[in-house]
Amino acid sequence: MPAVHLHDLSFYYSSAIPVIVDASVSIGDGWTGVVGSNGAGKTTVLRLIDGTLAPVSGVVTVDPAGGIVAHCPQTADTIDDNTAMFAGAWDGVAHAILGRLGLERAELDRWATLSPGERKRWQIGGALYRNPDVLLLDEPTNHLDGEARDLLIGALDRYHGVGLVVSHDRTLLNRLCTRVMRVEGGVVELWNGGYDAARAGWVAREAEMLDSYEHVVAERKKVTRRLADKRRSGGTREAQHKRRLRTAGVKDKDARSMEKKGRFEGGQRKGSHDIALLRDEADRLDEAAAGFDLHRTLGGDLYFDHETPRRSRLLVFAGTLEAGDEMLVDGVDVVVERGARIQLSGPNGAGKSTLLRALLDSSTLPANRLLYVPQELTEHETRRLLDDVTALDPDSRGRVLGIVGVLGSDPKRVLATDLPSPGEARKLLIAAGLGRSAWVLLLDEPTNHLDLPSIERLERALDAYPGAMVVVTHDEEFAAGLTDVVWDIADGELRIS
């Protein structure tokens, strides 16, 4: 049976930022969900397994030795070797995978104009056709509409081997996975069940741990009060003894004085002994409190110093939407008004991202008043963004990094990394736009790569944002909380409701 084993595995990008510490787990066949906060090391685990990263210590072994490992990264910008081989195959396996994923060979002729969701299905189809012993998927449902996600889950469910899938898609994790690997704070651990069952397990454990920690803290406070009382009472006895010595009369017998002195010194010794015991108990409780591994979460509220634009019509586009030589929608005529909240919906490839780009390209707003968040950021764009934020004046940089913290990432960690994770880069880009009080947000799948707590924080931040926004998202719950107008693109038409 195929399996993947991590033996005392450690990895870090710098000594100040440990990512994986002494991880030892074994993963058998079937699907294992890989979850954790942004930047925790989920993608790093996949790259350690496929060999593109070397561990600092420990080893990764794959059974059988020399087994095929296929890795589908988060992006699918080019036609990789697996996809090319799959597209050129005409056997029964290839036809079956094409049907299960709803793919047409003619689509490859217009690869440059395919949506990220369409490319992702081709990428995964190529990996499945190779029939690997280990299949690694990084955010496979990003960009997929509901129908495409159902097709993907159905195809993946037929895979027999070791499957690891990094995802923040609860539906995928619950329907497909029988185990969940949680990567958090350098620790890698396995939980049985889908996401909901696994999460219930670690939440219960952490609640129990928090109760124990709070009990230790409460006991430490009691010991601190008793220690303070002992010290005060010892000081009071000493002061009283000195007063008695000063006021002792000539009739005071030596024997009585010696008796009082003996009682005082005995009391002092007992008090010192009690104080020493209490100090030892305080040290023990401090050590016990330090031993609790509690996951601290970032977050908070966000407040905007927003300058309302004088113009009411912020963005206007009239024309035709095209992808290469293919016309997607004709006769588009849309306006984004001041304060508008718009969801741009429709199936993959209908033209949602194309319309968002058309609005961006036709904009006459000052550059700092418009924020565009694409579906994906390249490594070059991410590094340039990091350089731009680092170069800001201290007040502006502090404001942006404060928003990054509100969105759930450690600002110091983000700045210290050579290349922020896609989720951290997304937060940094959104924070840069919100921090400069943009008038309009054009957001293309803004929840891509974000962990579930970060999605909730982003929703709260955008709900407080007073400007206009146009959002492309397949997360209906996210859209319902933020928008009140829908632009739906389907079958070559744009409908507004």
C-alpha positions as CSV (number, residue, x, y, z in Angstrom):
1,M,0.0,0.0,0.0
2,P,1.3,3.5,-0.8
3,A,2.2,5.7,2.1
4,V,4.2,8.9,3.0
5,H,6.3,9.1,6.2
6,L,7.7,12.2,7.8
7,H,10.5,11.3,10.3
8,D,11.6,14.0,12.8
9,L,11.1,16.6,10.0
10,S,12.2,20.2,10.6
11,F,12.3,23.1,8.2
12,Y,12.8,26.8,8.5
13,Y,13.5,29.7,6.1
14,S,15.5,31.5,8.8
15,S,16.5,30.7,12.3
16,A,13.9,33.3,13.5
17,I,11.0,31.7,11.6
18,P,10.7,27.9,12.3
19,V,8.0,26.4,10.0
20,I,8.1,22.7,10.8
21,V,9.6,21.4,14.0
22,D,10.4,17.7,14.6
23,A,7.3,16.4,12.7
24,S,6.7,12.6,12.6
25,V,3.5,11.4,10.9
26,S,2.6,8.6,8.5
27,I,-0.1,9.1,5.9
28,G,-1.8,6.2,4.2
29,D,-3.9,5.9,1.1
30,G,-7.1,8.0,0.8
31,W,-7.5,11.7,1.0
32,T,-5.9,13.8,3.8
33,G,-6.8,17.5,4.1
34,V,-4.0,19.9,5.0
35,V,-5.2,22.9,7.0
36,G,-3.7,25.7,9.0
37,S,-3.4,29.5,9.1
38,N,-1.8,31.4,6.3
39,G,1.9,31.1,6.4
40,A,1.8,28.1,8.8
41,G,3.6,25.9,6.3
42,K,1.0,23.9,4.4
43,T,2.5,24.4,1.0
44,T,5.9,23.9,2.5
45,V,4.8,20.4,3.6
46,L,3.8,19.5,0.0
47,R,7.1,20.8,-1.3
48,L,9.1,18.8,1.2
49,I,7.1,15.7,0.2
50,D,7.7,16.2,-3.6
51,G,11.4,17.0,-3.0
52,T,11.5,20.6,-4.3
53,L,12.5,21.6,-0.7
54,A,15.1,19.8,1.4
55,P,14.5,19.5,5.1
56,V,16.9,21.1,7.6
57,S,16.7,17.8,9.5
58,G,14.8,14.6,9.3
59,V,13.7,12.7,6.2
60,V,10.6,12.1,4.0
61,T,10.1,8.6,2.6
62,V,7.5,7.4,0.1
63,D,6.3,3.9,-0.2
64,P,6.8,2.2,-2.6
65,A,10.4,3.4,-3.1
66,G,10.6,5.3,-6.3
67,G,6.8,5.8,-6.4
68,I,5.4,8.6,-8.6
69,V,4.6,11.9,-6.8
70,A,2.5,14.4,-8.7
71,H,2.1,17.9,-7.4
72,C,-0.5,20.4,-8.6
73,P,0.6,23.9,-7.2
74,Q,-1.8,26.7,-6.5
75,T,-1.5,28.3,-10.0
76,A,-1.7,26.7,-13.5
77,D,-0.3,29.4,-15.7
78,T,1.3,27.1,-18.3
79,I,0.5,23.7,-19.8
80,D,2.7,21.4,-17.9
81,D,4.1,18.0,-19.1
82,N,1.3,16.0,-17.4
83,T,-1.4,18.1,-19.0
84,A,0.2,17.9,-22.4
85,M,0.5,14.2,-22.2
86,F,-3.1,13.9,-21.0
87,A,-4.4,16.2,-23.8
88,G,-2.7,14.1,-26.4
89,A,-4.0,10.7,-25.1
90,W,-6.9,9.0,-26.7
91,D,-7.3,5.9,-24.5
92,G,-10.2,5.0,-22.3
93,V,-8.6,6.4,-19.1
94,A,-8.1,9.9,-20.8
95,H,-11.7,9.9,-22.1
96,A,-13.1,9.0,-18.7
97,I,-11.1,11.8,-16.9
98,L,-12.2,14.3,-19.6
99,G,-15.8,13.4,-19.0
100,R,-15.6,13.5,-15.2
101,L,-14.0,16.9,-15.2
102,G,-16.1,18.3,-18.0
103,L,-13.2,19.1,-20.3
104,E,-13.0,19.6,-24.0
105,R,-9.8,19.2,-25.9
106,A,-10.4,22.2,-28.1
107,E,-10.1,24.4,-25.0
108,L,-6.3,24.0,-25.0
109,D,-6.1,25.9,-28.3
110,R,-7.1,29.0,-26.3
111,W,-5.2,28.3,-23.1
112,A,-4.1,31.9,-22.6
113,T,-7.8,33.0,-22.4
114,L,-9.0,30.1,-20.2
115,S,-10.1,31.2,-16.7
116,P,-7.9,30.0,-13.8
117,G,-10.7,27.6,-12.8
118,E,-10.7,26.0,-16.3
119,R,-6.9,25.7,-16.2
120,K,-7.0,24.2,-12.8
121,R,-9.2,21.3,-14.0
122,W,-6.9,20.6,-16.9
123,Q,-3.9,20.6,-14.5
124,I,-5.6,18.1,-12.1
125,G,-6.8,16.0,-15.1
126,G,-3.1,15.7,-16.2
127,A,-2.0,14.6,-12.8
128,L,-4.8,12.1,-12.5
129,Y,-4.0,10.6,-15.9
130,R,-0.4,10.0,-14.7
131,N,-1.9,7.7,-12.0
132,P,0.6,8.7,-9.3
133,D,1.2,6.9,-6.0
134,V,1.1,10.3,-4.2
135,L,-1.1,13.2,-5.5
136,L,-0.5,16.6,-3.9
137,L,-3.1,19.3,-4.6
138,D,-2.7,22.9,-3.4
139,E,-6.0,24.9,-3.3
140,P,-7.7,22.9,-6.1
141,T,-11.1,24.6,-5.8
142,N,-9.9,28.2,-6.0
143,H,-11.6,29.8,-8.9
144,L,-14.1,27.0,-9.3
145,D,-17.9,27.5,-9.4
146,G,-20.2,25.1,-7.7
147,E,-20.8,22.8,-10.7
148,A,-17.0,22.6,-11.4
149,R,-16.3,21.8,-7.8
150,D,-18.8,19.0,-7.8
151,L,-17.2,17.5,-10.9
152,L,-13.7,17.8,-9.3
153,I,-14.7,16.1,-6.1
154,G,-16.3,13.3,-8.0
155,A,-13.1,12.8,-10.1
156,L,-10.8,12.9,-7.0
157,D,-13.0,10.5,-5.1
158,R,-12.1,7.8,-7.7
159,Y,-8.3,8.3,-7.1
160,H,-6.6,5.3,-5.3
161,G,-3.4,6.4,-3.7
162,V,-2.1,8.8,-1.1
163,G,-3.8,12.1,-1.6
164,L,-3.0,15.3,0.2
165,V,-5.0,18.4,-0.5
166,V,-4.3,21.9,1.0
167,S,-7.7,23.7,1.1
168,H,-9.8,26.1,2.9
169,D,-12.9,24.7,1.2
170,R,-15.0,23.1,3.9
171,T,-17.3,21.4,1.4
172,L,-14.3,19.7,-0.2
173,L,-12.6,18.8,3.1
174,N,-15.8,17.2,4.5
175,R,-16.9,15.3,1.4
176,L,-13.5,14.0,0.2
177,C,-11.2,13.6,3.2
178,T,-11.1,10.9,5.9
179,R,-8.2,12.6,7.7
180,V,-7.0,16.1,8.4
181,M,-3.4,17.2,8.9
182,R,-3.2,20.3,10.9
183,V,-0.1,22.5,10.5
184,E,0.1,25.2,13.2
185,G,3.0,26.8,15.1
186,G,5.6,24.4,13.7
187,V,3.5,21.3,14.8
188,V,2.1,18.8,12.3
189,E,-0.6,16.4,13.6
190,L,-3.2,14.1,12.1
191,W,-6.9,14.0,13.1
192,N,-9.5,11.5,11.9
193,G,-12.6,12.5,10.0
194,G,-13.5,15.3,7.7
195,Y,-12.8,19.0,8.5
196,D,-15.8,19.5,10.8
197,A,-15.0,16.4,12.9
198,A,-11.3,17.2,13.1
199,R,-11.9,20.8,14.0
200,A,-14.3,19.8,16.8
201,G,-11.5,17.6,18.2
202,W,-8.8,20.2,18.3
203,V,-11.2,22.9,19.5
204,A,-12.3,20.7,22.4
205,R,-8.7,19.9,23.2
206,E,-7.7,23.6,23.2
207,A,-10.7,24.6,25.3
208,E,-9.7,21.9,27.9
209,M,-6.1,23.2,27.7
210,L,-7.3,26.8,28.2
211,D,-9.3,25.8,31.2
212,S,-6.2,24.1,32.7
213,Y,-4.0,27.1,31.9
214,E,-6.5,29.5,33.5
215,H,-6.6,27.3,36.6
216,V,-2.8,27.4,36.9
217,V,-2.9,31.2,36.4
218,A,-5.5,31.5,39.2
219,E,-3.5,29.4,41.5
220,R,-0.4,31.5,40.8
221,K,-2.3,34.6,41.8
222,K,-3.4,33.0,45.1
223,V,0.3,32.1,45.8
224,T,1.3,35.6,45.0
225,R,-1.2,37.0,47.5
226,R,-0.1,34.6,50.2
227,L,3.5,35.4,49.6
228,A,2.8,39.1,49.9
229,D,0.8,38.5,53.1
230,K,3.7,36.4,54.6
231,R,6.2,39.1,53.8
232,R,4.0,41.9,55.3
233,S,3.3,39.9,58.5
234,G,7.0,39.1,58.8
235,G,7.8,42.8,58.5
236,T,5.1,43.7,61.1
237,R,6.5,41.2,63.7
238,E,10.0,42.6,63.2
239,A,8.8,46.2,63.7
240,Q,6.9,45.2,66.8
241,H,9.9,43.4,68.3
242,K,12.1,46.5,67.7
243,R,9.5,48.8,69.4
244,R,9.4,46.4,72.4
245,L,13.2,46.6,72.7
246,R,13.2,50.4,72.6
247,T,10.5,50.7,75.2
248,A,11.7,47.9,77.6
249,G,11.9,49.2,81.2
250,V,14.7,48.6,83.8
251,K,12.4,46.0,85.5
252,D,12.4,43.9,82.4
253,K,14.2,40.7,83.5
254,D,16.9,39.2,81.3
255,A,15.1,35.9,81.2
256,R,11.9,37.4,79.9
257,S,13.9,39.3,77.2
258,M,15.7,36.2,76.1
259,E,12.4,34.3,76.0
260,K,10.8,37.0,73.8
261,K,13.9,37.1,71.6
262,G,13.7,33.3,71.1
263,R,10.0,33.4,70.2
264,F,10.7,36.2,67.7
265,E,13.6,34.5,66.0
266,G,11.7,31.2,65.9
267,G,8.8,33.0,64.2
268,Q,11.2,34.7,61.8
269,R,12.7,31.3,60.8
270,K,9.2,29.8,60.3
271,G,8.2,32.8,58.2
272,S,11.3,32.5,56.1
273,H,10.7,28.8,55.6
274,D,7.0,29.5,54.6
275,I,8.1,32.2,52.2
276,A,10.7,29.9,50.6
277,L,8.0,27.2,50.1
278,L,5.7,29.7,48.5
279,R,8.4,31.0,46.2
280,D,9.1,27.4,45.1
281,E,5.3,26.9,44.5
282,A,5.2,30.1,42.5
283,D,8.2,29.0,40.3
284,R,6.5,25.6,39.8
285,L,3.3,27.3,38.6
286,D,5.2,29.7,36.3
287,E,6.9,26.7,34.7
288,A,3.6,24.9,34.4
289,A,2.0,27.9,32.7
290,A,4.9,28.3,30.3
291,G,4.4,24.7,29.2
292,F,0.9,25.3,27.7
293,D,1.0,25.5,23.9
294,L,-1.9,27.9,23.4
295,H,-2.6,29.2,19.8
296,R,-2.8,33.0,20.1
297,T,-5.0,34.6,17.4
298,L,-4.6,38.0,15.8
299,G,-7.5,40.2,14.9
300,G,-9.4,43.2,16.1
301,D,-11.6,45.9,14.7
302,L,-10.9,48.2,11.8
303,Y,-11.8,51.9,11.5
304,F,-11.6,53.9,8.3
305,D,-10.7,57.6,7.9
306,H,-12.4,57.7,4.5
307,E,-12.5,60.7,2.2
308,T,-15.8,60.6,0.3
309,P,-15.2,61.3,-3.5
310,R,-17.0,64.3,-5.0
311,R,-17.9,62.4,-8.2
312,S,-20.8,60.0,-8.0
313,R,-19.9,57.9,-11.1
314,L,-16.6,56.3,-10.2
315,L,-16.1,53.7,-13.0
316,V,-17.8,53.4,-16.3
317,F,-17.5,50.8,-19.0
318,A,-19.4,50.4,-22.3
319,G,-18.3,48.0,-25.0
320,T,-17.6,44.3,-25.7
321,L,-15.9,41.7,-23.5
322,E,-13.5,39.5,-25.4
323,A,-11.1,36.7,-24.6
324,G,-8.6,36.5,-27.4
325,D,-10.6,36.1,-30.6
326,E,-13.7,34.9,-28.7
327,M,-16.5,37.4,-27.9
328,L,-17.8,36.7,-24.4
329,V,-20.5,39.5,-24.0
330,D,-21.6,42.2,-26.4
331,G,-23.3,45.5,-25.5
332,V,-22.0,45.8,-22.0
333,D,-22.9,49.2,-20.4
334,V,-22.2,49.4,-16.6
335,V,-21.5,52.1,-14.0
336,V,-20.0,51.8,-10.5
337,E,-21.6,54.5,-8.4
338,R,-20.1,55.9,-5.2
339,G,-20.8,53.5,-2.3
340,A,-22.0,50.7,-4.6
341,R,-21.7,47.1,-3.4
342,I,-21.8,44.7,-6.4
343,Q,-21.3,41.0,-6.8
344,L,-20.1,39.9,-10.2
345,S,-21.3,36.3,-10.7
346,G,-21.4,33.6,-13.4
347,P,-19.8,30.3,-14.4
348,N,-16.1,29.9,-15.0
349,G,-15.0,31.4,-18.3
350,A,-18.2,33.6,-18.7
351,G,-16.2,36.9,-18.5
352,K,-16.2,38.0,-14.9
353,S,-12.5,38.7,-14.6
354,T,-12.5,40.2,-18.0
355,L,-15.2,42.7,-17.0
356,L,-13.2,43.5,-13.8
357,R,-10.1,44.2,-15.9
358,A,-12.2,46.3,-18.3
359,L,-13.3,48.5,-15.4
360,L,-9.7,48.8,-14.3
361,D,-8.4,49.7,-17.7
362,S,-11.1,52.3,-18.4
363,S,-10.7,54.0,-15.0
364,T,-9.8,57.7,-14.8
365,L,-9.4,57.7,-11.0
366,P,-6.1,58.6,-9.4
367,A,-4.0,55.4,-9.0
368,N,-4.1,55.6,-5.2
369,R,-7.9,55.7,-5.2
370,L,-8.4,52.3,-6.8
371,L,-7.4,48.9,-5.5
372,Y,-7.4,45.9,-7.9
373,V,-6.8,42.5,-6.4
374,P,-6.4,39.8,-9.1
375,Q,-7.1,36.2,-8.6
376,E,-3.4,35.4,-8.3
377,L,-0.2,37.4,-7.7
378,T,3.0,36.2,-9.3
379,E,6.2,35.9,-7.3
380,H,7.5,39.0,-8.9
381,E,4.4,41.0,-8.0
382,T,4.5,39.7,-4.5
383,R,8.1,40.7,-4.0
384,R,7.4,44.1,-5.5
385,L,4.5,44.6,-3.1
386,L,6.6,43.7,-0.2
387,D,9.3,46.2,-1.3
388,D,6.6,48.9,-1.8
389,V,5.2,48.4,1.7
390,T,8.7,48.3,3.3
391,A,9.5,51.6,1.6
392,L,6.4,53.4,3.0
393,D,6.9,56.2,5.5
394,P,6.6,54.9,9.1
395,D,3.0,56.1,9.7
396,S,1.7,54.7,6.4
397,R,3.6,51.4,6.9
398,G,2.3,51.1,10.4
399,R,-1.3,51.7,9.2
400,V,-1.0,49.0,6.5
401,L,0.7,46.5,8.8
402,G,-2.0,47.2,11.4
403,I,-4.6,46.1,8.9
404,V,-2.6,43.0,8.1
405,G,-2.8,42.1,11.8
406,V,-6.5,42.7,11.8
407,L,-6.8,40.3,8.9
408,G,-5.1,37.6,11.0
409,S,-1.4,37.6,10.0
410,D,1.6,38.6,12.1
411,P,3.0,41.7,10.4
412,K,6.6,41.1,11.6
413,R,6.5,37.5,10.2
414,V,5.2,38.8,6.8
415,L,8.0,41.4,6.5
416,A,10.6,38.9,7.7
417,T,9.9,36.3,5.0
418,D,11.6,36.3,1.7
419,L,8.4,35.5,-0.1
420,P,5.0,35.8,1.7
421,S,2.6,32.9,1.2
422,P,-0.2,33.6,-1.3
423,G,-2.7,34.2,1.5
424,E,-0.3,36.6,3.3
425,A,0.4,38.4,0.0
426,R,-3.3,38.8,-0.5
427,K,-3.8,40.3,2.9
428,L,-0.9,42.6,2.4
429,L,-2.3,43.9,-1.0
430,I,-5.8,44.4,0.5
431,A,-4.3,46.2,3.5
432,A,-2.3,48.5,1.2
433,G,-5.5,49.5,-0.5
434,L,-7.6,49.9,2.6
435,G,-4.7,51.8,4.3
436,R,-4.6,54.5,1.6
437,S,-8.4,55.0,1.7
438,A,-9.2,53.8,-1.8
439,W,-12.5,54.9,-3.2
440,V,-13.2,51.6,-5.2
441,L,-12.2,48.0,-4.6
442,L,-12.1,45.6,-7.5
443,L,-11.7,42.2,-5.9
444,D,-11.3,39.0,-8.0
445,E,-11.9,36.0,-5.7
446,P,-10.6,37.8,-2.6
447,T,-11.0,34.8,-0.3
448,N,-8.6,32.6,-2.4
449,H,-5.8,31.3,-0.3
450,L,-7.2,32.7,3.0
451,D,-7.8,30.4,5.9
452,L,-11.3,30.3,7.4
453,P,-10.7,32.7,10.3
454,S,-9.1,35.1,7.9
455,I,-12.1,35.0,5.6
456,E,-14.4,35.9,8.5
457,R,-12.0,38.8,9.4
458,L,-11.9,40.0,5.8
459,E,-15.7,40.0,5.7
460,R,-15.9,42.2,8.8
461,A,-13.2,44.6,7.5
462,L,-15.0,45.0,4.1
463,D,-18.3,45.4,5.8
464,A,-16.9,48.4,7.7
465,Y,-15.3,49.8,4.5
466,P,-17.4,52.8,3.4
467,G,-16.3,52.9,-0.3
468,A,-17.6,51.1,-3.4
469,M,-16.6,47.6,-4.3
470,V,-17.1,45.1,-7.1
471,V,-16.5,41.5,-6.0
472,V,-16.0,38.3,-8.0
473,T,-16.6,35.4,-5.7
474,H,-18.2,31.9,-5.7
475,D,-18.6,32.1,-1.9
476,E,-22.2,33.0,-1.7
477,E,-22.2,33.5,2.0
478,F,-19.4,35.9,1.7
479,A,-21.1,37.8,-1.1
480,A,-24.5,37.9,0.6
481,G,-23.0,39.7,3.6
482,L,-21.3,42.4,1.6
483,T,-23.2,43.2,-1.6
484,D,-26.7,44.2,-2.5
485,V,-26.5,44.3,-6.4
486,V,-25.7,41.3,-8.6
487,W,-24.2,41.6,-12.1
488,D,-24.6,38.1,-13.5
489,I,-22.8,37.0,-16.7
490,A,-24.1,33.8,-18.4
491,D,-24.8,32.7,-21.9
492,G,-23.2,35.8,-23.4
493,E,-25.4,38.2,-21.5
494,L,-25.0,40.5,-18.6
495,R,-28.1,40.8,-16.3
496,I,-28.3,43.2,-13.4
497,S,-30.5,42.5,-10.4
